Amino acid sequence: MRSHRVFIAGPASWNRMVVLDRLPEPVPHMQFAEDSWETVGGTSAGKALSLTALGRDVLLYAQSADDEDGRRVRSALADAGVPALWETSVETERHLNLMTRAGERVSLYLSSPSESHGAEDARIRQAMSDADALVLDLAAEPLRLLPMAAETGVPIWVDVHDYDGEAEFHRPFLAVADAVFCNADRLTDPVAFLQARVASGASLAVCTLGADGAVAVDADGLEHRVAAVPVDVQDTNGAGDAFLAGVLDARLAGRGVRESLEAGARSASTVLGTRHLHPLLDAVLS
């Protein structure tokens, strides 16, 4: 087991996945699903699973209710070997994800965690201080924790997903980030965005490009590109989380930017062949 610990805060959910031949049009109509299943979701759960599989010491902090779906999420992650600190919420986060084989997706939030009252703050502060890297994902509770995280001085990694360069909710995360990850879905000029993040103080900024791999800008402003690892794709959910996990694991091991991006691409490829967030869940949720 590697000695470096990663603290991850953010969503862990219970999801219903529905595969369609096309995303629904905004008119009344009927469609038949090609496939459907239930599974663990949440970007933080995905990162925790991938880092666990890589042998990294992880602590996931997330919220769930003491209900059937909450117990499913907690049990599945525990059985997959992910250590977690859970705060009890009124509701468990649940999504309905409509997807196509081409990787298109619409995620409908059926319920979200309630506001935290800080019951676990002392344990969270200690866990953050003991970590070598903090991953704070886009959600209300990690947003609340940003000042506490910044006070620790531990490097903060953020994943702003399909950020458009303007949304207000993302800005506090970007302001404290040592490493920034995103995808190119809504950015007109990904490299310019990455350069701007490094100019603002980030030591690494990375944008995933789907089948075209990823591009990064390092602390010196140098651009790096890496190709995607060829693989038969069953489901793209969790690929971005696995990519970040692979890069983070490699950076903690002292690897350079290029080698770390290659590790991220390999990590992402491992989740594309499963319909769960990670193959660790295949036996747990079979």
Order of alpha helices (4+ residues) and beta strands (2+ residues): beta-beta-beta-alpha-beta-alpha-beta-beta-beta-alpha-beta-alpha-beta-alpha-beta-alpha-beta-beta-beta-alpha-alpha-alpha
